[in-house]
Amino acid sequence: MQRVAQDWLVLELTHGSGAALGIATGLQFLPQLLFSLWGGVIADRYPKRRILFVTQATMGALALILGVLALTGVVVVWHVYLLAFALGLVAVVDNPTRQTFVAEMVGPAGLANAIALNSAIFNLARITGPAVAGLVITLVGTPAAFCVNAASFGAVLAGLKLMRPAELHPMERAPRARGQLREALAYVQARPSLWLTLALVFFVATFGMNFQVTTALMSRGVFHTGAGAFGLASTVFAVGALGGALLSARRARPGMRLLLTTALVFGALEVVTGLMPAFWSFLILLVPTGLALLTFTTTANSTIQLSTTPAVRGRVMGLYMLVFLGGAPLGSPLTGWVAEQFGARMSLIAGGVISFLAAVVAAVLLARAQGVPARGYLRIRGTART
């Protein structure tokens, strides 16, 4: 709800500026680029449940502030920029902590399925959130969407409070020491399956995964729809994403073959989605595109966590969140600029082409690293090697 309302508010305040929308999204993810590795250090060093209490409460407060500003009619676009940046600062710590807290909830045996189910739950929220946000914006107005989102954090905090600490599986916390960031970087550098996965995630997430920008621009600028249709498009995309997360949950352990294949399929589908002539056909293509994307991201997340020792998992996930979200300050404004210069369709097509080519290059490099013929690599059943 926050993302849909924030995007729509920026478009209202700037009279449909794609560049302004890209800037707001970029500012929200800029802290990931600057401080993501330090967020991973904090996740490894301090009790994760306590960290989540602080970060989730702060996120709720930021949503409430923006809701009050919009409700009183004093909001201007720089308010949105500032609060988006503040939200990104909190997310720097929240994201790696939340990702690695999954392991403490279920233990090692259920980690692969828990990661996938976590993605499924996240995307269930993405299904209901945009739909409710579009309905609320249409019937009541944009400020109400921020206020409802702020209130929803009460449920998150209650869930954390009701957990029984004795039934958790706490990981040993990393002591305060020098060189902890270098240790994590050296750990990843020594494992081709890890650094190639991270590189592929960077290109797909930075250039191909800007649907929060492109869906708004396609809905408003190409198909000339309102907030309700924008929310519908976001919901349809999330339906496909939920299917991808549930399919991933069926796999006991992810493989590099699945990772590369889904990246290729996602790139091709994104290109086709950008070419759709009508809004209904655009909606139809969003379903398999979301399915391919979430299968890819869930597989990448599982590969990184399952291939990493618990002692450095928080820092490695900080690096993962850096490449997953840290490219948004580059990708989102660039997507908005491409949309303004060449049309919203081209922003989708270009992202799909880059994602497809990145998967091809990653397959070739991984095949060379593992001594497998490049043309045959995608036809064998791979595993995430350490």
C-alpha positions in Angstrom: 0.0 0.0 0.0 2.8 2.4 0.9 4.5 2.0 -2.5 1.3 2.3 -4.6 0.2 5.4 -2.6 3.7 6.9 -2.7 4.0 6.4 -6.4 0.5 7.8 -7.1 1.2 10.8 -4.8 4.4 11.7 -6.7 2.5 11.5 -10.0 -0.3 13.7 -8.6 2.2 16.3 -7.3 4.3 16.4 -10.5 1.5 16.0 -13.0 2.7 12.6 -14.2 6.5 13.1 -14.3 8.2 9.7 -14.9 11.6 11.3 -13.8 10.2 12.4 -10.5 8.7 9.0 -9.9 12.1 7.4 -10.6 13.8 9.9 -8.3 11.5 9.0 -5.4 12.1 5.3 -5.9 15.8 5.8 -6.3 16.0 7.8 -3.1 14.2 5.1 -1.2 16.8 2.6 -2.3 19.9 4.8 -2.2 20.7 3.8 1.4 21.0 0.2 0.2 23.8 1.3 -2.1 25.6 3.2 0.6 25.1 1.3 3.8 23.8 -2.2 3.0 26.9 -4.1 4.1 26.8 -2.3 7.5 23.2 -3.4 7.9 24.4 -7.0 7.5 27.0 -6.4 10.2 24.3 -5.2 12.6 22.1 -8.3 11.7 25.0 -10.6 12.6 26.0 -8.7 15.8 22.7 -8.1 17.7 19.5 -10.1 18.6 17.4 -10.1 15.4 14.0 -10.0 17.1 14.9 -6.9 19.0 16.2 -5.2 15.8 12.9 -5.9 14.1 10.9 -4.3 16.9 12.8 -1.1 16.3 12.8 -1.1 12.5 9.2 -2.1 12.1 8.0 0.6 14.6 10.0 3.2 12.8 8.6 2.2 9.4 5.1 2.6 10.8 5.9 6.0 12.1 7.3 7.2 8.8 4.1 6.0 7.0 2.0 7.9 9.5 4.0 11.1 9.0 3.5 11.0 5.3 -0.2 10.3 5.8 -0.6 13.3 8.1 1.2 15.6 5.6 -0.9 14.4 2.7 -4.1 14.6 4.8 -3.5 18.2 5.9 -2.7 19.2 2.3 0.7 20.6 3.0 2.7 17.8 1.4 5.1 18.7 -1.4 7.3 16.5 -3.5 10.4 17.0 -1.4 8.6 15.7 1.6 8.0 12.5 -0.3 11.7 12.4 -1.3 12.9 12.9 2.3 10.6 10.3 3.8 11.4 7.8 1.1 15.1 8.2 1.9 14.4 7.8 5.6 12.4 4.6 4.9 15.4 3.3 2.9 17.7 4.0 5.8 15.6 1.8 8.1 15.3 -0.9 5.5 19.1 -1.1 5.3 19.0 -2.8 8.8 15.5 -4.4 8.5 16.1 -6.3 5.3 19.1 -8.5 6.1 17.8 -9.0 9.7 14.3 -10.1 8.5 15.8 -12.4 5.8 18.2 -14.2 8.3 15.6 -14.2 11.1 13.7 -16.8 9.0 16.5 -19.3 9.8 16.1 -18.6 13.5 12.4 -19.3 13.3 12.6 -22.8 11.7 16.2 -24.1 12.1 18.4 -25.5 9.3 16.2 -28.4 8.3 13.3 -26.3 7.1 15.3 -23.3 5.8 14.9 -23.8 2.0 11.1 -24.2 2.3 10.8 -21.3 4.8 12.6 -18.9 2.5 10.2 -19.7 -0.3 7.2 -19.6 1.9 8.4 -16.2 3.3 8.4 -15.0 -0.3 4.9 -16.4 -0.8 3.6 -14.5 2.3 5.3 -11.3 1.1 3.6 -11.6 -2.2 0.2 -12.4 -0.7 0.6 -9.0 0.9 1.5 -7.6 -2.5 -1.7 -9.0 -3.9 -4.0 -7.5 -1.3 -2.0 -4.3 -0.7 -2.2 -2.7 -4.2 -5.8 -3.7 -4.6 -6.8 -2.2 -1.3 -4.6 0.9 -2.0 -6.2 1.5 -5.4 -9.7 1.1 -3.8 -8.9 3.4 -0.9 -7.3 6.0 -3.2 -10.3 5.9 -5.5 -12.9 6.1 -2.7 -11.3 8.1 0.0 -8.0 9.5 -1.3 -4.3 8.9 -1.2 -3.7 10.1 2.5 -6.0 7.3 3.8 -3.7 4.7 2.2 -0.7 5.9 4.2 -2.7 5.9 7.4 -4.0 2.4 6.9 -0.5 1.2 6.2 0.8 2.9 9.4 -1.9 1.2 11.4 -1.0 -2.2 9.9 2.4 -2.2 11.6 0.6 -2.7 14.9 -0.1 -6.3 13.7 3.6 -6.8 12.8 4.8 -5.6 16.2 2.1 -7.8 17.9 3.3 -10.8 16.0 6.9 -10.3 17.1 5.8 -9.8 20.7 3.7 -13.0 20.7 6.6 -15.2 19.5 8.0 -17.5 22.2 11.8 -16.9 22.4 12.5 -20.4 23.8 11.3 -22.0 20.6 13.5 -19.9 18.3 16.9 -21.2 16.9 19.2 -18.3 17.6 22.4 -18.2 15.7 25.7 -17.4 17.3 26.2 -13.7 17.1 29.4 -12.3 15.5 31.6 -10.5 18.1 32.7 -6.9 17.5 36.0 -7.1 15.5 37.9 -5.5 12.7 37.7 -6.7 9.1 34.2 -8.2 9.2 33.2 -6.7 5.9 36.4 -7.8 4.2 35.8 -11.3 5.6 32.4 -11.5 4.0 33.7 -10.2 0.7 36.5 -12.7 0.6 34.1 -15.5 1.5 31.9 -14.6 -1.6 34.8 -14.0 -3.9 36.1 -17.6 -3.3 32.8 -19.2 -4.4 31.8 -18.7 -8.1 28.2 -19.8 -7.5 27.8 -17.0 -5.0 29.4 -14.1 -6.8 27.8 -15.0 -10.1 24.4 -15.2 -8.5 25.0 -11.8 -6.9 26.1 -10.3 -10.3 23.0 -11.8 -12.1 20.7 -10.5 -9.3 22.2 -7.0 -9.7 21.5 -6.7 -13.5 18.0 -8.2 -13.2 17.0 -6.2 -10.2 18.5 -2.9 -11.4 17.3 -2.9 -15.0 14.5 -5.5 -15.3 12.7 -5.3 -12.0 11.4 -1.7 -12.0 7.7 -2.7 -12.2 6.8 -0.2 -9.5 7.8 2.5 -12.0 6.9 0.9 -15.3 3.5 -0.4 -14.3 2.5 3.1 -13.1 3.8 4.7 -16.3 2.2 2.1 -18.6 -1.2 2.4 -16.7 -1.2 6.2 -16.8 0.7 7.1 -19.9 0.0 4.3 -22.4 -3.4 3.0 -21.4 -4.7 6.2 -19.7 -6.2 4.5 -16.7 -6.7 5.7 -13.1 -5.5 4.7 -9.7 -7.8 1.6 -9.5 -6.4 0.2 -12.7 -2.9 0.9 -11.6 -3.6 -1.1 -8.4 -5.2 -3.9 -10.5 -2.0 -4.1 -12.7 0.2 -4.4 -9.5 -2.1 -7.0 -8.1 -2.1 -9.1 -11.3 1.7 -9.0 -11.4 1.8 -10.1 -7.7 -0.6 -13.0 -8.5 2.0 -14.4 -10.8 4.7 -13.7 -8.3 2.8 -15.6 -5.6 2.6 -18.6 -8.0 6.3 -18.4 -8.5 7.0 -18.3 -4.8 4.8 -21.3 -4.1 6.4 -23.3 -6.9 9.8 -22.5 -5.4 8.6 -23.7 -2.0 8.2 -27.2 -3.5 12.0 -27.5 -4.1 14.1 -28.9 -1.3 17.2 -27.1 -2.6 17.5 -24.6 -5.4 19.8 -25.2 -8.4 21.8 -22.9 -10.7 20.0 -24.4 -13.7 16.6 -23.1 -12.3 18.2 -19.7 -11.5 19.6 -19.1 -15.0 16.5 -20.5 -16.8 14.1 -18.3 -14.9 16.3 -15.2 -15.6 16.2 -16.0 -19.3 12.4 -16.6 -19.3 11.8 -13.4 -17.3 13.8 -11.3 -19.7 12.0 -12.6 -22.7 8.5 -12.2 -21.1 9.3 -8.6 -20.0 10.1 -7.7 -23.6 6.8 -9.3 -24.8 4.9 -7.5 -22.0 6.2 -4.2 -23.2 4.8 -4.9 -26.7 1.2 -5.6 -25.7 -1.2 -3.4 -27.6 -4.1 -3.4 -25.1 -4.5 -3.1 -21.3 -6.1 -6.5 -20.9 -3.3 -8.3 -22.8 -0.8 -6.3 -20.8 -2.5 -7.6 -17.6 -2.4 -11.2 -18.9 1.3 -11.1 -19.6 2.1 -9.7 -16.2 1.1 -13.1 -14.6 3.8 -15.3 -16.2 6.3 -12.4 -15.9 5.7 -12.2 -12.2 5.9 -16.0 -11.8 9.2 -16.1 -13.6 10.6 -13.2 -11.6 9.6 -14.5 -8.2 10.9 -18.0 -9.0 14.2 -16.3 -10.0 14.4 -14.1 -6.9 13.4 -16.8 -4.5 15.9 -19.2 -6.0 18.6 -16.6 -5.7 17.8 -15.9 -2.1 17.8 -19.6 -1.2 21.0 -20.2 -3.1 22.8 -17.4 -1.2 21.5 -18.4 2.3 21.9 -22.2 1.9 25.4 -21.8 0.5 26.6 -19.5 3.3 27.7 -20.5 6.8 25.6 -19.0 9.6 28.6 -17.1 11.0 28.7 -14.7 8.0 25.1 -15.1 6.7 23.9 -11.7 7.9 26.8 -9.9 6.1 26.4 -11.9 3.0 22.7 -11.2 3.0 23.6 -7.5 3.4 25.6 -7.9 0.2 22.7 -9.6 -1.4 20.4 -6.8 -0.4 23.0 -4.3 -1.8 22.9 -5.8 -5.3 19.1 -6.6 -5.1 18.0 -3.1 -4.0 21.1 -0.9 -4.2 20.9 -0.6 -8.0 17.5 1.1 -7.7 19.1 4.6 -7.4 20.5 4.0 -10.9 17.8 1.8 -12.4 14.7 3.6 -11.3 15.7 7.2 -12.5 17.1 5.6 -15.7 13.8 3.8 -16.3 11.9 7.0 -15.8 14.2 8.9 -18.1 13.9 6.2 -20.8 10.1 6.3 -20.5 10.1 10.1 -20.9 12.5 10.0 -23.9 11.4 6.9 -25.7 8.1 5.9 -24.2 7.0 3.6 -21.3 7.1 0.6 -23.6 10.8 1.0 -24.3 11.6 1.1 -20.5 10.1 -2.4 -20.2 11.7 -3.8 -23.4 15.2 -2.5 -22.5 15.0 -4.0 -19.0 14.0 -7.4 -20.5 16.8 -7.3 -23.0 19.4 -6.5 -20.3 18.1 -9.3 -18.0 18.2 -11.8 -20.8 21.7 -11.0 -21.8 22.9 -11.0 -18.2 21.6 -14.5 -17.8 23.4 -15.7 -21.0 26.7 -14.2 -19.8 26.3 -15.7 -16.3 25.6 -19.1 -17.8 28.8 -18.9 -19.9 31.0 -17.8 -17.0 29.6 -20.4 -14.6 30.1 -23.1 -17.2 33.7 -22.1 -17.6 34.3 -22.0 -13.8 32.9 -25.5 -13.4 34.4 -27.0 -16.5 31.0 -27.6 -18.2 30.4 -26.9 -21.9 28.6 -23.6 -22.1 25.9 -24.8 -24.6 25.0 -27.8 -22.5 25.0 -26.1 -19.1 21.3 -25.2 -19.0 20.4 -28.7 -20.0 22.0 -30.3 -16.9 20.5 -30.3 -13.4 22.8 -27.9 -11.5 23.2 -27.3 -7.8 24.4 -24.3 -5.8 28.1 -25.2 -5.1 30.2 -23.6 -2.4 
